[in-house]
Amino acid sequence: MVYLQASLKLRAGKLQDFTKMLNALLPVVGKHGMKLLGSYATTVGRLNTVVDFWELPDATALQAALSDPEMAKFAPQISEIVEDETLTLLTKLPIG
């Protein structure tokens, strides 16, 4: 199991559009085993920032989801909503 942290800088006023789009994307990425653990908006810090945490079966799931033809249909909408994005793959440390 690997985890994905997606840090997104949204265009001003686009949080509701982002939420709607993310809900529409869940079934598409879900086909590739991606599970959204949580989506969080900043209250202090960089404005218009969202951080999503995902659980993936393996590192290849991300590329499979991004290559899905259904994902390509969302490209225009994503570019209207998301100004910048940083994706980070993580592994869980053996603590606890």
Contacts in CASP RR format, 6 or more apart in sequence:
PFRMAT RR
TARGET T0000
AUTHOR 0000-0000-0000
METHOD contacts of the structure
MODEL  1
MVYLQASLKLRAGKLQDFTKMLNALLPVVGKHGMKLLGSYATTVGRLNTV
VDFWELPDATALQAALSDPEMAKFAPQISEIVEDETLTLLTKLPIG
1 55 0 8 1.000
1 56 0 8 1.000
1 57 0 8 1.000
1 58 0 8 1.000
1 92 0 8 1.000
2 55 0 8 1.000
2 56 0 8 1.000
2 57 0 8 1.000
2 58 0 8 1.000
2 59 0 8 1.000
2 89 0 8 1.000
2 90 0 8 1.000
2 91 0 8 1.000
3 37 0 8 1.000
3 53 0 8 1.000
3 54 0 8 1.000
3 55 0 8 1.000
3 56 0 8 1.000
3 89 0 8 1.000
3 90 0 8 1.000
3 91 0 8 1.000
3 92 0 8 1.000
4 34 0 8 1.000
4 52 0 8 1.000
4 53 0 8 1.000
4 54 0 8 1.000
4 55 0 8 1.000
4 56 0 8 1.000
4 62 0 8 1.000
4 87 0 8 1.000
4 88 0 8 1.000
4 89 0 8 1.000
4 90 0 8 1.000
5 51 0 8 1.000
5 52 0 8 1.000
5 53 0 8 1.000
5 54 0 8 1.000
5 87 0 8 1.000
5 88 0 8 1.000
5 90 0 8 1.000
6 51 0 8 1.000
6 52 0 8 1.000
6 53 0 8 1.000
6 54 0 8 1.000
6 85 0 8 1.000
6 86 0 8 1.000
6 87 0 8 1.000
6 88 0 8 1.000
7 49 0 8 1.000
7 50 0 8 1.000
7 51 0 8 1.000
7 85 0 8 1.000
7 86 0 8 1.000
7 88 0 8 1.000
8 18 0 8 1.000
8 49 0 8 1.000
8 50 0 8 1.000
8 51 0 8 1.000
8 52 0 8 1.000
8 82 0 8 1.000
8 84 0 8 1.000
8 85 0 8 1.000
8 86 0 8 1.000
9 46 0 8 1.000
9 48 0 8 1.000
9 49 0 8 1.000
9 82 0 8 1.000
9 83 0 8 1.000
9 84 0 8 1.000
9 85 0 8 1.000
10 18 0 8 1.000
10 48 0 8 1.000
10 49 0 8 1.000
10 50 0 8 1.000
10 81 0 8 1.000
10 82 0 8 1.000
10 83 0 8 1.000
11 48 0 8 1.000
11 80 0 8 1.000
11 81 0 8 1.000
11 82 0 8 1.000
11 83 0 8 1.000
12 47 0 8 1.000
12 48 0 8 1.000
13 48 0 8 1.000
14 48 0 8 1.000
14 80 0 8 1.000
14 81 0 8 1.000
15 41 0 8 1.000
15 48 0 8 1.000
15 50 0 8 1.000
17 77 0 8 1.000
17 80 0 8 1.000
17 81 0 8 1.000
18 50 0 8 1.000
18 81 0 8 1.000
18 82 0 8 1.000
19 39 0 8 1.000
21 74 0 8 1.000
21 77 0 8 1.000
21 78 0 8 1.000
21 81 0 8 1.000
22 36 0 8 1.000
22 39 0 8 1.000
22 52 0 8 1.000
24 74 0 8 1.000
25 71 0 8 1.000
25 74 0 8 1.000
26 36 0 8 1.000
28 65 0 8 1.000
28 68 0 8 1.000
28 70 0 8 1.000
28 71 0 8 1.000
28 74 0 8 1.000
29 54 0 8 1.000
29 65 0 8 1.000
29 68 0 8 1.000
29 71 0 8 1.000
30 65 0 8 1.000
31 65 0 8 1.000
31 68 0 8 1.000
32 61 0 8 1.000
32 64 0 8 1.000
32 65 0 8 1.000
32 68 0 8 1.000
33 56 0 8 1.000
33 57 0 8 1.000
33 61 0 8 1.000
34 54 0 8 1.000
34 55 0 8 1.000
34 56 0 8 1.000
34 61 0 8 1.000
34 62 0 8 1.000
34 65 0 8 1.000
35 54 0 8 1.000
35 55 0 8 1.000
35 56 0 8 1.000
36 52 0 8 1.000
36 53 0 8 1.000
36 54 0 8 1.000
37 53 0 8 1.000
37 54 0 8 1.000
37 55 0 8 1.000
38 52 0 8 1.000
38 53 0 8 1.000
39 50 0 8 1.000
39 51 0 8 1.000
39 52 0 8 1.000
39 53 0 8 1.000
40 50 0 8 1.000
40 51 0 8 1.000
40 52 0 8 1.000
40 53 0 8 1.000
41 49 0 8 1.000
41 50 0 8 1.000
42 48 0 8 1.000
42 49 0 8 1.000
42 50 0 8 1.000
42 51 0 8 1.000
48 83 0 8 1.000
56 62 0 8 1.000
56 89 0 8 1.000
59 89 0 8 1.000
62 87 0 8 1.000
62 89 0 8 1.000
65 71 0 8 1.000
END
